Amino acid sequence: MPTAVTPQAVHFVKPFKPSVTSTEVWSRQSIEDLFNLPFNDLMFKAQEIHREHFNPNEVQLSTLLSIKTGGCPEDCGYCPQSVHYDTGVEATKMLDVDAVKAAALEAKKNGASRFCMGAAWREPKDRDIEKVAELVHAVKDLGMEACCTLGMLSESQAGTLKEAGLDYYNHNLDTAPELYGDIITTRDYQARLDTLAHVRSAGMNVCSGGIVGMGESREQRAGLVHQLANLLPYPESVPINNLVQVEGTPLHGTETLDLLEFVRTIAVARITMPKARVRLSAGRQQMGEAIQALCFMAGANSIFYGDKLLTTGNPDWQRDQALLTKLGIKTS
């Protein structure tokens, strides 16, 4: 457990809401059993399931742009955009339509089919949502899928974004319920589930995953997947992030996760959510080509392209293209 984060008592409502899920498809023990399989057996099982539902030699490309950086009142222990930590990230105003459209055009030119926009809010105001709706229109006019991650949403805000044409809304569960209060104290787990329920009710696709390497145990990684896989339906997009440690955040200095354990997490996500796009997300810059190749074998079939993910580094486009070419993987 990371010692830099002060544990807080978080009182959880029951972990599932009827509007999101009604039954347990995967038991936590069954997911722990998957994590504990011999590595080769786990990879074989994940590859079999992956091939049932996807072209194993195709990866979907997304680009992520920070449309409003820094100044977030949340205290997420991993995040350099929090006002609680001195990380050198300066707060900015929201980008205008022309700037976002130019970035989306560049992304499309380089092969991205989905354009994701992130803003450092705890929960946007209605006037913020109206501005974001304009950005969504601009992206959709280019023939791209649009995704946003803006913090917690109300039911009406989710409806507004759906009317604007938003295809996906990202809201990660981050970690297992029992670890959550050690990482974040400014909102509880149920608030995240509530936002996912609002997104589902509005008719949008759900993008939800988590971060590993935050000092959690293998059992707690299983707990994260257990939560995601038992959302009914489970998310269409599941980003798996490896913690990018940023100096000034409480989780800086956390023991680094063994990267084969990260590959295991990808494989278990693939097995338990067979039709989801499992996205190899933050932390790729710290991975070698061999580990990324194993992640693709384990069932990852989506990546973020571009040299930055919000405020942290990402492999540049040329490196990604070179790797995908070596592996014979096409993009979509």
N, C-alpha and C positions, 0 to 999 in steps of 0.2 A: 504494500500500500504506500502511495507517495506520502512522505512525511511533511511535505511543504504545504499540503492542503489541510485545513482544519476541518475535521468531520463535523457535520451539523446534523441535528435530528430533523429528519424530513418525514412528515406523516403522510403516507400514501393512501389515496383512495384505492379500491381494488384495481389491479393493474390493467384490466380490460373493461371497455365500455360496450354495451350491447350494440351501439350504432357502428362500432368498428369491428367487433368480433363476437362470436357467440359460443364458440366451442374450441377446445384445444386439439389442434391437428397433430402437433408434435409435443411430446412430453419433454420436460427439461432433461430428464435422464437419457432419453433416446438421443438428444442432441449432444450431450456429454459423451455418450458412447461413440458417436461419429468422430468427435474430436480425438478420442483415444484410440482410434483404429491405427494399425501400422500405416505409415505414410503412403506406401505404394498402394495399399488397398483403398485408402481414402481417395487418392488421386484417380484410381481406376474407376471407382464408383462415381465420382464427380464427372469424369470425362464421359462415361456412358450416358449419364443423365443430360449432360450438356449437349451431346450429339443428338439426343432425341428431340430437342426443341430448337436448336440453333445450328447454323453453319459454324463449325468449330474453327474455321479459318477466316472469320469476319469479326471486326470490332467496330462498334459505333463510336463516333467522335463527338464530343461536346466541348464547348468553350465556356469558361466561367469568367464573368466580369464583375468587379465590385463597382456598383453604381452609387454607393454611399458608404464611405469608409470611416471606421473609428467612432469613438464617442458612445459606445454601447454601454448601458447601465448594468448589464448582466455581469456576473462574476465567474463565468466559465473558466476553470483553471487552466485550460489549454489555449485560450484565445488572446492574441495580441491586440485585438480591437476593443477590449474592455477598458472602461475609464478607471478601473481599479488598479491597473498595472502600468508601470512605466516601461514601455517597449519601443518607444520611438515612433509609433504609428500616430499620425496626426489626423484629426477628424476633418472630414470634407463634406461639402454639400452634395446633393444628388446630381449626377450627371444629366445633361440635357439630352433631348431627343437626337440631335445631330451627332453628338459624341457617341452615343450608344449605337446608332445606326451605322456609323463608320466602323466601329469595332465588330459589329455583327457581319457587315459586308466582308471584312478581312477574314473573319472566321470561316464564313461560307466559302470564300475563295480558296482557303487552305483545307477544305474538306469537311468541316464541322457541319453536322445536320441539326444539332440542337444548340441553342444559345441560352445560357443560364445567367441570370442577374441576381447578385446578392447585395443586401443592404444591412448594415450593422444597426438593427433596431431590436429592442425587446419585443415590441408590438407596434406596428405602424398605425398612424392616425388615418382616418378616412381620407383626408386630403392627400396624404402620401400615396394611398392606394390609387387615387384618381390619376396621380402623376405616373405611377408605375403602369397603369393601364395604357397610357399613351405610349410608353416604351414597348409594351407587349404588342400593340398594334404595329409599331414600326418594324419589329422583328418578324412578325407574321407576314407583313407585306413583302418581305424578302423571300418568302417560301420556306422559312426555317421553323422548327419546333421551338417553343419558348418555355422556359422554366424560370421560376423565381424562388429565392429563399430570403424571407423578409422578417422572420420571427413568428410570433404567435398571431393567428388570424381569428377574427370573429366569423360567425356564419355569414353575415352580410358581406364582409370583405372578401371572403372566398367566392361568393356569388358574383361580385363585381369583377374579380379577376377572371373567372370562368367566362363571363359575358365578353370580356376583352379578347378572349381567345387563348388564354394561358393553357398550355398542354399539361405541364407538370408543376407540382409545388413540392419543394424540398423542405423537410423538417426532420432532422435526424433525432433518433432516440438517444444517441451518444453512447450509452453503456447499459449495463444491467441495472435493474431497479435498486438493488441493495447497495450498489456503489455510487449511485447517482448523487446522493447528498454529500459525498466527499469531493465531488468535482464541481457541482453547481449548487448554490444555496438560494439564488434569487428567483427560482421558479421550481415547481415540483414536477414529478414525472407525469402526473395526470394532465397537467397543462399541455404537455407535448401530445398526448393521446387525444386531447380535446381538439387541437388544431388539425390533426390527421382526420378526425371524424368530420370536421367542417369541410375539409378539402374533398373527402369522399362524397359527402352529401351534395356538394356543388357539382359533382360529376367530373372532377379533374383527376388525372393520374397522380399517384403518390410516389414521391422519391424520398426514401427514408432508409438510413443505415446507421453507422456509428463510427467511433474512433477506438482503435485498439492501441496498446502500448502505453496506457495511462496508469500502469501499475496494477492492472487487474490480473486475476488468476485465470487459468484456462476455464474453470467452471463459470467464472463471470463472463468470459467471452461467450460461452454457451448460453448464458442468461440473456445476453443481448440478442443473439440469433433466435432464441426461444420467443422473445417478445415480437420480433419482426415476423417470424414465420407463422405466428398464430394470429396476426392481423388478417381478418377475412374481408376482402381478399388481401393477400400479402402485397407489399409494394411492387409496382411495375419496375421500379428502378431502385437498386440497393447499393449505395456507395459505401465502400469499406475503406476507411482512412487509417493510415499508420501515423501516430502522433508526430507532428513536426514540432520539435521543442524550440521555443522562442525565449530568449533571455528576457527576464522580467516577469514571466508568467510563473505561477506556482508550480506547474508541472515541469518546468525546466530543471534538468538534472535527474529526472526519473530514469530508472534502469531501462535501457533500450530493449525492446521486444526482439526475440530471436525471429529472424525473417521467415524461417520455415514454419513458425507458428502463425505468422501472418498468412502464409499460403494455405495452411490448414483452415483458417477462418474463411478465406475465399471459397474453398472446396465445400465446407459445411453450408455456407450460404447458398451455393449452387444446388446442393442436394435438397435442401429444405425449401427452397423457393425456385423450382426448376424453370419457370417461364419468365422470371425476372431478368432484367439487364443488371448484372452484377458489375458495378463500376470499380475499377482499380483507381483509387482517388488520391488524396494527399499522401505524401511520403514517397512517391515514386522517384523523386530526385535522389533519395538516399539509397535506392535499390540498384543493384547491378542488373545487367541484361538477363542473366540467368534466372534471377528471382522473378523478374517480370514475366519471363517466358513460362516459368512454373505457374504463375498466377493465371496466365491465359490457359494453360493446360488444365488448371483446377476449375475453370469455368468463368473467369472474368471475361466479359465481352463488351466493355465500354471503358473509355478513358477520357480524361480531360486533356485537351491539347492547349498549348500556350505556355509562355514562360512564367506565368504567375497564377496562383490560385488565391484570389482575394488579396492577401498580403504576403503569402509565403511562396517560395520558389517551386518551379515545376520544370521538368525537362523541356528543352526547346524543341520546336517543330522538326528540325532537321534530325535530331537524335531519335525522336519517335519514329519518323519515317524510315530511318535507317534500320531500326530494330524490327519494325513491322515487315520491312522488305526481307530481312534475313529470315524471319519466321514464316514468310509466305502468307501473311495475313493481309486481307483486304479491308478497306474501311467503308463504312456506310453512314 
